[in-house]
Amino acid sequence: MSAPKIIKAINSDLIKVKGVLKLGFASDALLRWIFPDASEYLKSFDLWMEEFSKIAFANNLVYVEENFYGSALWHPPGAKFDESVLEPTFAAIPEERIEVVARFFEEFEKYHPEDAWYLPFIAVDPAQQRRGIGSFLLKEALKMIDAKGNRAYLEASNETNKALYERHGFIEVGRVQFGDSPPAFPMIRDARSV
């Protein structure tokens, strides 16, 4: 099997990028805790991907496997994301969890360094997993980040992904969990010299 080829997506690829990210997160414990209803998840996460991808596309930071089997959205250091654009999706969150979801965003902000490249979302189509696509997506962006002498930040939403990120140099710097929510793990990868 040949190594996955990673390329950068362009704006006209938005539907394909959103599609693979929605598939990849369809069984994510934290996101499905936020959106337990399947149809509401699909509608709401579509809007989330629309909004989170804007910064990534504007900065040419949408990495994909050439067949769109996987994708990663990156935001440059200092990029500001306005969470209020996600408010239309709040009606799909069980009422007793809305405040907790807001607390998750607040808690993540405490860990998120201003000077770090941010990986809000990376996913591989479940039918294409275990082929190294996630690793290749990470490697491609991290080469660029290392060349700039910068560090990277993300929030792992499960233990399996956390292990992948650790293999690529990320270190857990916290654990965020409220009540019966699944945990999330803020992680930082320090600058590497090339």
Secondary structure, DSSP 8 states (H G I E B T S, - for coil): -----EEE--GGGHHHHHHHHHHHTTT-HHHHHHS-SHHHHHHHHHHHHHHHHHHHHHTT-EEEETTSSEEEEEE-TT----GGGGGGGGGGS-HHHHHHHHHHHHHHHHH--TTEEEEEEEEE-GGG-SSSHHHHHHHHHHHHHHHTT-EEEEEE-SHHHHHHHHHTT-EE---B--TT---BEEEEE-----
